[in-house]
Amino acid sequence: MLQKTHGVIALLMVLHVTLFGDDATLQNLFKTYNVEGTMLIESLDGKERYVYNEQRAKAKLSPASTFKIPNTLIALQEGVIDANSLILWDGVERSIPSWNQDQNLSLAFKRSCVWCYQTFARSIGLGKYTSYLQALHYGNAKTGNDVERFWLDGELRISAYEQVDFLKKLYASALPFSQTHLDTLKTIMIDEQTATYTLRAKTGWAVPNNAEHHGWYVGYVESQQGVYFFATNLITPKSDVLPLRKTMSLEALRAKGILE
């Protein structure tokens, strides 16, 4: 009886570490790269979950350009853009060379072209954004008063857990948008595709004035192991940290046997 009791206690201790402690693999990854932040990986059914820095994973942060995921759907649904539209460059030279030319929707998404989405935003308006954000239960659903910047350095906030919840709804096409628009988004979200997996994702970099800079890499992967969702957020005091958003995410997915 005593041996059985000890076995139950040991099992409970393991479960406690699994549910409430930092995942050792992810923890070592952050230590190796000497960065701070959070990472969450979760299976479609929610039975597998790996997290580093639970507190930050629950913290609401600016989505920055990861908001281009729902923003693309909103722009498509509102008829502001379609999959084949040409977005004419306004001639204003910006710091990212690839922005200084005409774009289509796929390029605007992959290049994270801020001025393109600000053009969409002016046509959509704050009222419609508020309605969509509330219907989507997207983060805190706040826009504030600046339609061109609310997702960059304005009032909109979302946590890593909320990012994953939203991505699960996207995967299941359980969002209030036409299937055509959902399919268009899922196509342009493809970041990597091999014989064994398809990775859909979006980066983001929040650089608010006089506040912490942070970078996102969020998405989901369909592989032979199943469907897994992830949200990585790194504190980025310098821009040279930014490549680690994707590098660390992929290393974590491979370490968990999700990617081969």
N, C-alpha and C positions, 0 to 999 in steps of 0.2 A: 504493500500500500504506500509506504514511504517512497519507494523508488518511482511509483507511478505519479505521486504528487510532485516529486522533483522534476519528472519529465514534463508535466504540465506547466510548471513554473518556467522551465527552460524554454518551452515553446512560446509562452507568453512574452518572455524577454526578447526572443527573436522577432516576434510580431511587433513588439513595441519599437524595436530598432527599425524595422522595415517601414512601419507606418509613420513614425514620428522623427526619426533621425535622418541625417544626410546620407544619401546613397554613397557608398565608399568609392565606387568607380567615378562618379561625377565629382566628388570631393577631391580625389586625386588629380583629376583633370584640371580643376581650377587651381590647385596647388602647383601643378607642373607649369602652367602658363602664367602663374602669379598675377591673376586678375580676380576681381570681385564681381559678384552678380548672382544670378540664379539660373537654373535650368530645370525644366520639367519635361518629362517624357511619359506619355500615357497611352496604353492600348485602347483600341476602339471600344471594347467592352468595359474598360476601366479597371479590370482585374490586375493589370500590371501598371505600376506607377513608380517612377524613379524621380527623385527631386533632390536638388541641392539648394540650400538656403530657403527653407519653407517660408520664413517671414517675408523675404523679398518676393517670393513667388505669389504671395497674397497681396502685395502692395500694388496700389493703382498708380501707374506711371503713364506718361505721355506715349501714345502709340506711334507717333511720328509717321514714317511712311508705311508702316504695316497697315495703317488705315486705308491704304490704297486697295486693300482686299475688299472691304465693304464699299468703299468709295467707287470702285469700278462698277460694282453691281448697281449702285444707286444711279450713277451716270448713264448706264445702259438702260435701266428701267425708265428713267426720265426722258430718254430719247436725246440726251445731250450729245451722245457719241454712239457709234456702232462699231462692230468689229473691224470694219474696212474703212472707216473714216480717216481722212488726212487732217492732222492737227497742224495748222500753219504757224510757223515760228513768227513771233512778233518782231524779230530783228534786234531784240535786246541781248547784248552779250552777257552771259552768265559764267560763273566760275567753273562749271562742269562743261567741257567742250561738247560732249555728246548731246547736250540740251540745245545747242545753238544751231538747230536745223529743224525742218519739218519732222513730225513724228506720226506714227500710227498708234493705236491703243496698246498693242503688244510692246512696242519699243518704249512708249511712255511708262509702262508698268515696269519693265525690266531695267530701264535706266533710272527709274524712280524720279521722273521728270516733274519737279514740283510745280513749275509754271503751268504745265499742261493741266494738272489736277486743280490748280487754282482757277484756271479758265472754266473748268467744269463747275466748280463750286459757285462762281459768280452767277452762273445760269440756274443752278439748283436752288440756292437761297437757304438761309438759316431755318426758316419755318419747316421746309420739307426735310432738311437734315434732322431736325429735332424729332419729327414724326418717325423717320426711319430708325434713328438710334434707339428710340423708345421701343419700337416694334421689334427690333433686333435684340434688345436687352444687351446692347454693346457697351461694356464698361459702365461708367457713370452717366452716359448718355447726355453729357453737357457740351454745348457748343460755345457758350459765351456770346460775344458780339462781333467777333471777327470771322467772317465766313471763309476767308482765305488762309487762316492760320490756326484755327481751333484745334486741329489734330497735330500741329507742329510744336507750338509753344503756348497754346491756349488752355482751355479748361477741360478738354477731353482727356480722360484717364482710363486705363485698362490694366488688369493684372495678368500675369502669366497664366494663371488658372482660367481666367476669363477668355484669354486668347485661345486656349485649347478648347474650351467649351464652344466658342464660336466656330472654330475650324471643324469640330465634329458636326455641327449643324450644316456647314457648307458641304462637307463630304457626303452627308446623307441627303443633300438637296432639300433640307428642311428649313429653308429660308424663304421669305415672301417675295420671291423674284421668279421670273419665267425660267423654265428649264433651259431655254436657249441661252439666256444671259449667264446662268450658272455654268453651263458647259463652256461658254466663251472664256469666263474667268478661269475655270479649271485648266483650260488649255494654256492660257498665257502665264499661269502660275508655275508651269513646269520649269524647274531649275536644273534638274538632272534626270536623265532617263537612260537606263541600261537594260540588258537582257533580264536582269533579276529584280529591278526596282524602278519606281517612278517617284521622284521627290518634287513636291510642290511647295513653294516657300516664298517669303518676302522678307527683305531686310528693312530696317528702319534706324534712323539716328536722330535722337532728340538733343538739340543744343540750345536750351533755353538760356536767356541772359541771367547771369549771376546765380546759376543753379547747376546741379549735377548733370553732366552729359552722360547719356546712356544709349546703347545700341541694342537692337532687336534682331533676331532671326527666328521666324515662326513659320510653321507649316505642318505638312504631314507626308508620310511616306507609305506607299503601298509596295510591299515586298512579299517574298515567299513565306515570311514569318507572320504576315498579317498586315494590319493597318495601324500605324502608330502616329501620334501627334506630339509636337514638341513646341516649346517656347523657351528661347534662350535670351536672357537680358544681361548685358555686361556694362559695368561702369567704365566709361571711356574718357579718361582725362586727356588722352591724345588720340588723334585720328588713326595712328598706326596700330591701335588696338582693334580697329574695326574688322579686319579680316578674320579675327578669332571668333567672331559670331558664328560664322559658318563652319570654320575649321573645327572648333570644339564640338559643335552640334553633330557633325558627321562622325567625329571620333567617338563620341558617346554612343551614337546609334550603331556603329560597328562593334564597339566593345560589348554592347548588349545583344549582339547577334542579329540585329534587325536589318542591317545592311551587310552585304558580302563584298 
